[in-house]
Amino acid sequence: MRIGKVISLSVAAFLGFVGLTSCAAQSDINSLFGGAAFTKPLDYSAFAPPEGARPTNQLIDGHLTFKGGQVASGFEVLHDPDGITGNAKNRVRRLPAMDIWLVQSGDAIVPVVRGIIKSPHPYFDLVFSPGAVWQDDSDYSRISLPMAFMEKNANCIHNGVLTARISGTGQLSKVLLQVASETCGYLKFNMWGSYDAAWQGVPPAGADTVREAYEEEVANRMPVAPLSRLEGTDATVFAQAGTIDPTDMTAYGVVHEDTHYVGGCDTRFGTYPYCDSMVLPSYSLAKSLAGGIGLMRLEKLYPGARHALMRHHVPQCDSRRWHGVRLEHLADMTTGNYVSPDAHVDEGSNGYLPFFLVTTSAEKTEFSCSYFPRKRRPGEAWVYHTSDTYLLGVAMNGFLGKRRGQGADYYDDLVAPLWQALDLGPLTKEIRRTVRANPEPFSGYGMLFYRDDIARLATALAGRDQRLEDALDADLLDGAMQRNPMDRGLEAGSSTLRYNNAFWGWNAKDTLGCADDAWLPFFSGYGGITVVMLPGGSVYYYFSDGYNFTFSEPVKELAKVSQVCGVTE
């Protein structure tokens, strides 16, 4: 992870910077498949099925492979204060090798492997998502597949699309790939290229199972409508265009009365053609959804786990500074160990940077155990440390391993099954981990979502979905969701903010003009990510990367149709 303030470029400014006055027309894409120079980025409409697209006349199941190291035809750096693209070791301008098995499901093309794909590329891993397949106007089968680069050892996401033609005899055209949006505050670029690749029209093992799983995934999605159809509200408020630069906004939406009202999904070259498949990073949303939920599930299964001494389950932390620190203190970030008592100073200091840079569990755990000195007794002061949530994950794995044996893993065994019970998408099944021996979940960041995952997961929590209520410890959950006025958590940087069991709480009383306190639970992620939950199940969320964490006006707008004042649960 890097820390830095982005100087956002407007679309018009960017086009002027690279000498472009318009995107290449849809018709230009035909010559590119044959090997013509890919000199300018395309409007993303060129990667989407045209209106009235014909179904394919053959089943497109097969194997697509790219040789790694191919150089992008075009690469434009928009923001890179750390010099990542200028470091030749990162090879950011070169394509990772790709090995993709695909199956066709109706008019969709679906990758067999979903989630994080480890790549030998020095800087990027890969994520592939479902796209589209159709018969194009030259009678070739056309595939268009959403893909994303994910920064290794971190959570930055750069979204793109690849597309190619396949002849009736299985001959593959050039593959066109374009990346022109991201949720990444410290690295922004456009990449476009025409690449050699190979295609084998051989169905992968278990193709029908993949098809069935995808069809079930789509059927489980929440109904979607544009935000303009949310009656009783001004849809423009939810975009926060006066506060968040539109070029920094990846996606935003509202859930109200079981409908998912959506906005965003724009790129620097038109609307992203597969909004339901756009990959969204968690950053610190994972503190709530991995660490916090993990402890609630552990406590439900093993009452008293929340009070377990963490040094008994993390041998590297068996020193005096950790005496008396319990698992719940880690979830609350109230260990008493810190350098600065100011809420966010430690997290942004240069001395803390090694925590994010080291890659093995031994290194990350050793740093987390030894860096901060003891200043207060546990439970007395709140200071924001991602390493506290990481250690919570290590401690939960240690606790669970003593009861279930070596190899027990809190995320795989306790958290991912909850997401499966809620029928969330396949990206939620995993979390970024340390490498090599004893891989530990990052816990404080490293998850991925589709927008439907966020909408349904947050709605399940806000709406008291019985599948979660039955599976999680009631006391911890009620405290996290601000349902217990006697358990709000400690003040977290402001008199209107609390942090409890890895969830944030915000008092909306003054913003909404309520007579009494109106505490709302929310999740918050690095760069500008917020998911706020209202009583009864309504949700507002946005994913951005301009370092703006404002959400009071959208909540005020949503409160016009979803009561907050006077609601206690």
PLY file of the C-alpha trace (Angstrom):
ply
format ascii 1.0
element vertex 569
property float x
property float y
property float z
element edge 568
property int vertex1
property int vertex2
end_header
0.00 0.00 0.00
1.12 3.56 -0.64
-0.04 6.78 0.95
-0.49 9.83 -1.26
-3.01 12.42 -2.34
-4.20 12.10 -5.92
-4.37 15.17 -8.12
-7.34 14.12 -10.23
-7.46 14.73 -13.97
-10.75 15.48 -15.63
-11.56 13.44 -18.72
-11.17 16.52 -20.90
-7.78 17.33 -19.39
-6.59 13.78 -19.92
-7.67 13.73 -23.56
-5.81 16.96 -24.14
-2.75 15.57 -22.37
-2.44 12.57 -24.69
-3.53 14.47 -27.80
-6.86 12.75 -28.23
-10.05 14.57 -29.13
-12.25 11.49 -29.41
-12.08 7.73 -28.92
-11.69 5.36 -31.83
-15.02 4.52 -33.43
-16.68 1.13 -33.05
-15.89 0.32 -36.68
-12.14 0.72 -36.08
-12.03 -2.42 -33.98
-12.37 -4.74 -37.01
-8.98 -3.81 -38.42
-7.36 -4.17 -35.01
-8.32 -7.84 -34.84
-6.31 -8.35 -38.02
-3.20 -6.74 -36.60
-3.58 -3.04 -37.43
-1.77 -0.72 -35.01
-3.74 -0.10 -31.83
-2.71 3.55 -31.52
-5.57 5.04 -29.50
-7.81 3.77 -26.72
-11.28 2.67 -27.75
-14.54 3.75 -26.28
-15.62 0.80 -24.16
-18.78 0.46 -26.25
-16.51 -1.27 -28.76
-15.97 -4.07 -26.22
-19.69 -4.65 -25.62
-22.24 -6.60 -27.67
-24.03 -4.25 -30.08
-27.77 -3.86 -29.83
-29.44 -6.87 -31.47
-26.29 -9.00 -31.33
-26.83 -12.52 -32.68
-26.26 -15.66 -30.62
-23.17 -17.67 -31.53
-23.59 -20.53 -33.97
-21.09 -22.67 -32.05
-20.45 -23.38 -28.38
-17.49 -21.33 -27.19
-15.92 -23.52 -24.53
-12.14 -23.50 -24.57
-8.72 -22.45 -23.41
-7.18 -19.00 -24.00
-3.47 -18.45 -23.32
-1.17 -15.42 -23.49
2.59 -15.43 -23.38
3.78 -13.13 -20.62
5.99 -10.11 -21.23
4.20 -8.67 -24.24
4.46 -4.87 -24.26
1.38 -2.66 -24.34
0.81 -0.76 -27.58
0.01 2.30 -25.51
0.59 3.25 -21.89
-0.25 6.60 -20.29
0.66 7.37 -16.67
-1.90 9.60 -14.96
-0.74 9.48 -11.35
2.29 7.72 -9.91
3.89 9.68 -7.04
5.92 6.64 -5.94
7.51 6.01 -9.33
6.06 2.51 -9.64
5.79 2.62 -13.44
9.33 4.01 -13.76
10.87 1.09 -11.88
11.93 -1.43 -14.54
11.71 -4.30 -12.01
7.92 -3.84 -11.79
7.38 -4.41 -15.55
4.06 -2.57 -15.26
3.96 -1.86 -19.01
4.22 -5.56 -19.83
1.35 -8.03 -19.78
1.27 -10.89 -17.26
1.02 -14.38 -18.71
-2.60 -15.52 -18.82
-4.09 -19.00 -18.83
-7.89 -18.87 -18.94
-10.37 -21.72 -19.28
-13.75 -20.43 -20.44
-17.28 -21.80 -20.79
-20.27 -20.31 -22.53
-23.56 -19.90 -20.70
-26.19 -18.46 -23.06
-24.84 -15.09 -24.16
-22.25 -15.00 -21.34
-18.66 -16.19 -21.37
-17.55 -17.36 -17.92
-14.01 -18.01 -16.61
-13.68 -21.32 -14.82
-11.37 -19.86 -12.17
-12.74 -16.83 -10.31
-10.96 -14.77 -7.69
-7.27 -13.94 -7.33
-5.01 -15.77 -9.80
-1.38 -15.72 -8.69
0.81 -14.55 -11.56
4.60 -14.79 -12.09
4.45 -11.12 -13.06
6.48 -9.09 -10.53
3.74 -6.53 -9.80
0.31 -7.81 -10.83
-1.93 -10.76 -10.09
-5.08 -11.31 -12.16
-8.85 -11.53 -11.73
-11.19 -12.66 -14.54
-14.97 -12.19 -14.49
-17.95 -13.13 -16.67
-18.44 -11.21 -19.91
-20.30 -11.70 -23.19
-20.15 -13.81 -26.34
-21.95 -13.16 -29.63
-21.76 -13.60 -33.40
-20.31 -10.44 -34.91
-21.09 -8.82 -38.27
-18.26 -10.73 -39.98
-19.76 -14.04 -38.82
-17.02 -14.71 -36.29
-17.74 -15.60 -32.70
-16.69 -12.71 -30.48
-15.74 -12.99 -26.82
-15.43 -10.03 -24.44
-14.10 -10.71 -20.97
-13.74 -8.37 -17.97
-10.36 -8.65 -16.32
-8.48 -6.82 -13.58
-4.91 -6.37 -12.49
-4.54 -6.67 -8.71
-1.39 -5.36 -7.07
0.61 -8.09 -5.38
0.70 -7.97 -1.58
-1.94 -5.21 -1.65
-5.50 -4.42 -2.73
-5.29 -1.97 -5.66
-7.51 -2.94 -8.60
-7.16 -1.81 -12.23
-10.21 -2.87 -14.25
-10.13 -3.62 -17.97
-11.63 -5.75 -20.73
-10.15 -8.09 -23.32
-11.86 -9.13 -26.55
-11.12 -11.40 -29.52
-12.68 -13.13 -32.52
-12.81 -16.87 -33.03
-13.50 -18.31 -36.49
-15.73 -21.30 -37.19
-12.59 -23.40 -37.48
-11.21 -22.18 -34.16
-8.71 -19.62 -35.44
-8.08 -16.76 -32.99
-7.64 -13.15 -33.98
-5.39 -10.72 -32.19
-6.62 -10.16 -28.63
-7.33 -6.55 -27.73
-6.95 -5.51 -24.09
-7.65 -2.15 -22.50
-7.40 -0.89 -18.91
-8.82 2.59 -18.23
-10.21 2.67 -14.68
-9.15 1.70 -11.20
-9.81 1.88 -7.51
-6.26 2.81 -6.55
-5.32 6.15 -5.06
-1.59 6.02 -5.76
-1.37 4.50 -9.26
-3.52 5.50 -12.22
-2.78 4.62 -15.83
-4.34 3.75 -19.17
-3.06 0.68 -21.00
-4.14 -0.62 -24.39
-2.68 -3.23 -26.66
-3.06 -5.85 -29.38
-1.61 -9.19 -28.38
-0.82 -12.62 -29.76
-2.61 -15.44 -27.99
-3.67 -19.05 -28.57
-7.07 -20.70 -28.46
-8.07 -24.33 -28.10
-11.76 -25.10 -28.50
-11.73 -27.89 -25.93
-14.32 -27.86 -23.13
-12.73 -27.70 -19.68
-13.38 -30.39 -17.10
-16.60 -29.70 -15.23
-17.89 -27.21 -17.82
-21.54 -27.95 -17.05
-20.96 -27.43 -13.32
-19.42 -24.02 -14.05
-22.43 -23.12 -16.21
-24.89 -24.14 -13.52
-23.01 -22.22 -10.83
-22.98 -19.07 -12.96
-26.69 -19.32 -13.74
-27.39 -19.67 -10.02
-25.14 -16.69 -9.26
-27.07 -14.48 -11.68
-30.44 -15.70 -10.40
-29.44 -14.79 -6.82
-28.57 -11.17 -7.63
-30.67 -8.41 -6.17
-32.99 -6.63 -8.67
-31.17 -3.62 -10.17
-32.53 -0.23 -11.24
-30.92 3.15 -12.02
-30.74 5.58 -9.11
-33.01 7.95 -11.02
-35.86 5.54 -10.23
-35.49 5.84 -6.45
-38.65 7.83 -5.85
-38.64 10.58 -3.26
-34.92 11.35 -3.60
-32.60 13.43 -5.77
-30.40 10.82 -7.45
-27.60 13.30 -8.12
-26.88 13.61 -4.40
-25.63 10.02 -4.23
-22.90 10.69 -6.81
-21.44 13.42 -4.54
-20.05 15.11 -7.65
-19.54 18.37 -5.77
-17.34 16.60 -3.23
-15.83 13.60 -5.01
-14.28 14.18 -8.43
-16.23 11.98 -10.89
-12.91 10.67 -12.24
-12.21 9.24 -8.77
-15.55 7.45 -8.43
-15.68 3.77 -9.39
-19.18 2.76 -8.30
-21.92 3.87 -5.96
-25.43 2.76 -5.10
-28.33 2.50 -2.71
-30.34 -0.48 -1.51
-33.90 0.31 -0.54
-36.83 -2.08 -0.17
-34.97 -4.98 -1.77
-33.96 -3.09 -4.92
-30.37 -2.19 -5.75
-30.28 1.31 -7.26
-26.96 1.81 -9.05
-24.74 4.56 -10.40
-21.12 5.04 -11.39
-19.27 2.44 -13.47
-17.72 5.16 -15.64
-14.19 5.02 -17.04
-11.98 7.48 -18.84
-13.28 6.05 -22.14
-16.98 5.58 -21.65
-19.09 3.38 -19.42
-17.57 0.08 -18.35
-19.54 -2.52 -20.32
-19.84 -5.11 -17.53
-20.80 -3.22 -14.38
-22.03 -6.36 -12.60
-18.59 -7.90 -13.17
-16.47 -4.87 -12.22
-14.10 -5.90 -9.43
-14.16 -3.76 -6.27
-11.44 -3.92 -3.58
-12.22 -4.05 0.10
-9.23 -2.37 1.65
-10.31 -1.87 5.30
-13.84 -3.10 4.72
-12.12 -6.41 5.39
-11.49 -5.35 8.98
-15.24 -5.52 9.51
-16.11 -8.34 7.13
-13.20 -10.66 7.87
-11.83 -9.73 11.29
-15.01 -8.51 12.97
-17.37 -11.08 11.50
-14.74 -13.77 12.13
-14.63 -12.98 15.86
-18.44 -12.92 16.07
-18.61 -16.37 14.51
-15.77 -17.70 16.68
-17.51 -16.44 19.83
-20.78 -18.04 18.74
-19.09 -21.42 18.32
-16.73 -21.13 21.31
-18.25 -18.85 23.98
-15.55 -16.87 25.73
-13.21 -16.75 22.72
-13.49 -12.96 22.63
-11.80 -12.84 26.07
-8.94 -15.20 25.14
-5.47 -13.71 25.72
-3.94 -13.17 22.31
-0.36 -14.00 23.45
-1.52 -17.55 24.16
-2.33 -17.95 20.48
0.40 -15.83 18.83
3.76 -17.03 20.23
5.67 -14.10 18.67
3.65 -11.73 20.88
4.54 -13.36 24.19
6.08 -10.24 25.73
5.04 -7.87 28.53
3.55 -5.33 26.14
0.87 -7.87 25.17
-0.07 -8.95 28.69
-3.80 -8.54 29.22
-4.57 -7.97 25.51
-7.56 -10.08 24.51
-8.96 -10.88 21.08
-11.71 -8.31 21.50
-9.11 -5.60 22.21
-7.56 -6.38 18.82
-10.94 -6.10 17.13
-11.54 -2.78 18.92
-7.98 -1.46 18.26
-7.61 -0.77 21.99
-4.48 -2.81 22.77
-2.75 0.06 24.60
0.28 -0.37 22.33
1.09 2.61 20.09
3.60 5.36 19.36
1.25 8.32 18.95
-2.06 8.59 20.81
-3.53 10.53 17.87
-6.00 8.38 15.99
-4.29 7.92 12.61
-0.70 9.12 13.04
0.85 5.67 13.54
-0.85 4.20 10.46
0.54 6.92 8.17
4.09 7.03 9.53
7.13 5.91 7.54
8.18 3.61 10.35
4.97 1.61 9.94
5.41 1.09 6.19
7.30 -2.24 6.56
4.11 -3.83 7.85
2.56 -3.36 4.41
5.71 -4.25 2.43
6.76 -7.54 4.00
5.18 -10.61 2.45
5.58 -13.62 4.75
3.56 -14.40 7.86
6.76 -14.60 9.94
7.80 -11.08 8.91
4.37 -9.52 9.19
3.66 -11.11 12.57
7.07 -10.24 14.00
6.68 -6.59 13.00
3.14 -6.41 14.38
4.23 -7.91 17.69
7.34 -5.79 18.21
6.84 -2.34 16.68
4.53 -0.55 19.11
5.47 0.04 22.79
2.99 -0.30 25.65
1.52 3.11 26.60
-1.84 2.35 28.26
-3.72 -0.55 29.70
-5.79 -2.55 27.17
-9.23 -1.11 26.53
-8.39 2.49 27.51
-7.45 4.17 24.22
-8.33 3.74 20.55
-5.56 4.07 17.94
-5.98 2.89 14.35
-3.63 0.04 13.40
-4.19 -2.38 10.52
-1.67 -4.65 12.23
-4.09 -5.09 15.16
-6.67 -6.63 12.83
-3.99 -8.75 11.16
-2.97 -10.08 14.59
-6.64 -10.76 15.36
-6.68 -13.08 12.35
-3.46 -14.80 13.44
-4.84 -15.21 16.97
-8.16 -16.61 15.71
-6.26 -19.13 13.59
-4.17 -20.09 16.62
-7.29 -20.42 18.76
-9.11 -22.45 16.10
-6.08 -24.65 15.41
-5.97 -25.80 19.04
-9.57 -27.00 18.73
-9.75 -28.27 15.16
-6.18 -29.19 14.41
-3.43 -27.86 12.19
-4.67 -26.23 9.02
-7.81 -24.73 10.56
-8.40 -21.30 9.11
-10.87 -18.76 10.45
-11.63 -17.20 7.07
-12.07 -20.43 5.12
-13.82 -22.30 7.93
-15.92 -19.60 9.62
-16.36 -16.55 7.38
-16.53 -17.82 3.79
-19.32 -20.30 4.67
-21.42 -17.34 5.86
-21.04 -15.65 2.47
-21.95 -18.93 0.80
-25.09 -19.11 2.95
-26.00 -15.62 1.71
-25.40 -16.77 -1.91
-22.74 -14.13 -2.50
-20.50 -14.26 -5.55
-17.29 -16.29 -5.85
-14.92 -13.37 -5.16
-15.91 -13.40 -1.49
-14.63 -16.94 -1.01
-11.05 -15.79 -0.50
-8.90 -13.03 0.96
-5.35 -11.89 0.23
-2.79 -13.82 2.30
0.87 -13.83 3.20
3.12 -15.97 1.01
5.11 -19.15 1.52
4.97 -20.97 4.88
1.82 -20.70 7.04
-0.08 -18.23 4.87
-2.20 -15.98 7.10
-5.20 -13.92 5.95
-4.41 -10.20 5.78
-7.69 -9.73 7.72
-7.42 -5.92 7.62
-7.60 -5.70 3.80
-7.39 -7.89 0.70
-10.98 -8.95 -0.08
-12.74 -8.47 -3.45
-16.40 -7.94 -4.33
-18.85 -7.34 -7.10
-21.32 -4.56 -6.41
-24.11 -7.08 -5.82
-22.02 -8.69 -3.06
-21.76 -5.40 -1.22
-25.46 -4.60 -1.68
-26.67 -7.95 -0.36
-24.09 -8.37 2.38
-24.70 -4.92 3.88
-28.46 -5.34 3.52
-28.30 -8.67 5.34
-26.54 -7.01 8.27
-28.74 -3.91 8.33
-31.93 -5.90 7.85
-31.09 -8.50 10.50
-31.04 -11.43 8.10
-31.71 -14.51 10.18
-28.89 -16.42 8.48
-26.41 -14.02 10.07
-28.30 -13.41 13.31
-28.30 -17.15 14.03
-24.63 -17.64 13.10
-23.01 -14.72 14.97
-22.65 -13.86 18.64
-25.55 -11.53 19.48
-23.66 -9.29 21.93
-20.75 -8.64 19.57
-23.04 -8.13 16.59
-25.38 -5.77 18.42
-22.43 -3.71 19.64
-20.93 -3.52 16.16
-24.27 -2.53 14.62
-24.81 0.20 17.26
-27.95 -1.53 18.61
-26.76 -1.48 22.22
-26.55 2.06 23.66
-24.40 0.71 26.49
-21.79 -0.63 24.04
-20.94 2.01 21.41
-17.16 1.51 21.45
-14.51 4.12 22.21
-14.37 7.51 20.51
-12.54 7.10 17.20
-11.01 10.39 16.16
-14.18 12.47 16.56
-17.02 12.90 19.03
-19.43 11.61 16.38
-17.40 8.47 15.57
-17.00 5.18 17.43
-15.19 1.93 16.61
-16.54 -1.31 18.02
-15.78 -4.93 17.16
-14.13 -3.77 13.89
-17.20 -1.77 12.76
-17.43 2.01 12.64
-20.34 3.97 14.11
-21.43 7.51 13.18
-23.91 9.68 15.06
-26.21 11.21 12.42
-28.18 13.21 15.00
-26.98 16.68 13.97
-26.96 15.99 10.23
-30.52 14.70 10.27
-31.83 17.00 12.98
-32.86 14.13 15.21
-33.97 14.86 18.76
-31.87 11.99 20.11
-28.70 10.19 19.10
-28.92 8.30 15.80
-25.93 5.98 15.58
-25.40 4.27 12.21
-22.89 1.45 11.59
-20.61 1.70 8.57
-17.54 0.22 6.94
-14.66 2.35 5.69
-11.82 1.56 3.28
-8.58 3.23 2.24
-8.75 5.76 -0.57
-12.43 6.61 -0.23
-14.69 3.58 0.29
-17.79 3.70 2.47
-20.72 1.38 3.16
-23.26 2.85 5.60
-26.25 0.90 6.93
-29.57 2.43 7.99
-32.17 0.85 10.27
-34.48 -1.57 8.48
-32.03 -2.59 5.78
-31.38 0.44 3.57
-27.75 0.93 2.48
-25.64 3.61 0.80
-22.19 2.76 -0.58
-19.49 4.16 -2.78
-16.06 3.03 -3.98
-13.67 5.81 -4.92
-9.95 6.62 -4.74
-9.68 10.38 -4.20
-9.27 10.11 -0.41
-12.70 11.53 0.35
-14.78 9.89 3.08
-17.83 12.15 3.10
-21.28 10.57 3.19
-23.50 12.76 5.36
-25.45 14.34 2.47
-26.30 11.01 0.77
-27.45 9.60 4.12
-29.58 12.69 4.64
-31.10 12.15 1.18
-31.74 8.45 1.79
-33.33 9.28 5.15
-36.15 10.95 3.19
-37.41 7.47 2.30
-35.82 5.37 5.07
-36.49 6.58 8.60
-33.52 7.04 10.90
-34.55 9.46 13.67
-36.28 7.70 16.53
-35.45 4.18 15.27
-33.55 2.23 17.90
-32.80 -0.95 15.93
0 1
1 2
2 3
3 4
4 5
5 6
6 7
7 8
8 9
9 10
10 11
11 12
12 13
13 14
14 15
15 16
16 17
17 18
18 19
19 20
20 21
21 22
22 23
23 24
24 25
25 26
26 27
27 28
28 29
29 30
30 31
31 32
32 33
33 34
34 35
35 36
36 37
37 38
38 39
39 40
40 41
41 42
42 43
43 44
44 45
45 46
46 47
47 48
48 49
49 50
50 51
51 52
52 53
53 54
54 55
55 56
56 57
57 58
58 59
59 60
60 61
61 62
62 63
63 64
64 65
65 66
66 67
67 68
68 69
69 70
70 71
71 72
72 73
73 74
74 75
75 76
76 77
77 78
78 79
79 80
80 81
81 82
82 83
83 84
84 85
85 86
86 87
87 88
88 89
89 90
90 91
91 92
92 93
93 94
94 95
95 96
96 97
97 98
98 99
99 100
100 101
101 102
102 103
103 104
104 105
105 106
106 107
107 108
108 109
109 110
110 111
111 112
112 113
113 114
114 115
115 116
116 117
117 118
118 119
119 120
120 121
121 122
122 123
123 124
124 125
125 126
126 127
127 128
128 129
129 130
130 131
131 132
132 133
133 134
134 135
135 136
136 137
137 138
138 139
139 140
140 141
141 142
142 143
143 144
144 145
145 146
146 147
147 148
148 149
149 150
150 151
151 152
152 153
153 154
154 155
155 156
156 157
157 158
158 159
159 160
160 161
161 162
162 163
163 164
164 165
165 166
166 167
167 168
168 169
169 170
170 171
171 172
172 173
173 174
174 175
175 176
176 177
177 178
178 179
179 180
180 181
181 182
182 183
183 184
184 185
185 186
186 187
187 188
188 189
189 190
190 191
191 192
192 193
193 194
194 195
195 196
196 197
197 198
198 199
199 200
200 201
201 202
202 203
203 204
204 205
205 206
206 207
207 208
208 209
209 210
210 211
211 212
212 213
213 214
214 215
215 216
216 217
217 218
218 219
219 220
220 221
221 222
222 223
223 224
224 225
225 226
226 227
227 228
228 229
229 230
230 231
231 232
232 233
233 234
234 235
235 236
236 237
237 238
238 239
239 240
240 241
241 242
242 243
243 244
244 245
245 246
246 247
247 248
248 249
249 250
250 251
251 252
252 253
253 254
254 255
255 256
256 257
257 258
258 259
259 260
260 261
261 262
262 263
263 264
264 265
265 266
266 267
267 268
268 269
269 270
270 271
271 272
272 273
273 274
274 275
275 276
276 277
277 278
278 279
279 280
280 281
281 282
282 283
283 284
284 285
285 286
286 287
287 288
288 289
289 290
290 291
291 292
292 293
293 294
294 295
295 296
296 297
297 298
298 299
299 300
300 301
301 302
302 303
303 304
304 305
305 306
306 307
307 308
308 309
309 310
310 311
311 312
312 313
313 314
314 315
315 316
316 317
317 318
318 319
319 320
320 321
321 322
322 323
323 324
324 325
325 326
326 327
327 328
328 329
329 330
330 331
331 332
332 333
333 334
334 335
335 336
336 337
337 338
338 339
339 340
340 341
341 342
342 343
343 344
344 345
345 346
346 347
347 348
348 349
349 350
350 351
351 352
352 353
353 354
354 355
355 356
356 357
357 358
358 359
359 360
360 361
361 362
362 363
363 364
364 365
365 366
366 367
367 368
368 369
369 370
370 371
371 372
372 373
373 374
374 375
375 376
376 377
377 378
378 379
379 380
380 381
381 382
382 383
383 384
384 385
385 386
386 387
387 388
388 389
389 390
390 391
391 392
392 393
393 394
394 395
395 396
396 397
397 398
398 399
399 400
400 401
401 402
402 403
403 404
404 405
405 406
406 407
407 408
408 409
409 410
410 411
411 412
412 413
413 414
414 415
415 416
416 417
417 418
418 419
419 420
420 421
421 422
422 423
423 424
424 425
425 426
426 427
427 428
428 429
429 430
430 431
431 432
432 433
433 434
434 435
435 436
436 437
437 438
438 439
439 440
440 441
441 442
442 443
443 444
444 445
445 446
446 447
447 448
448 449
449 450
450 451
451 452
452 453
453 454
454 455
455 456
456 457
457 458
458 459
459 460
460 461
461 462
462 463
463 464
464 465
465 466
466 467
467 468
468 469
469 470
470 471
471 472
472 473
473 474
474 475
475 476
476 477
477 478
478 479
479 480
480 481
481 482
482 483
483 484
484 485
485 486
486 487
487 488
488 489
489 490
490 491
491 492
492 493
493 494
494 495
495 496
496 497
497 498
498 499
499 500
500 501
501 502
502 503
503 504
504 505
505 506
506 507
507 508
508 509
509 510
510 511
511 512
512 513
513 514
514 515
515 516
516 517
517 518
518 519
519 520
520 521
521 522
522 523
523 524
524 525
525 526
526 527
527 528
528 529
529 530
530 531
531 532
532 533
533 534
534 535
535 536
536 537
537 538
538 539
539 540
540 541
541 542
542 543
543 544
544 545
545 546
546 547
547 548
548 549
549 550
550 551
551 552
552 553
553 554
554 555
555 556
556 557
557 558
558 559
559 560
560 561
561 562
562 563
563 564
564 565
565 566
566 567
567 568
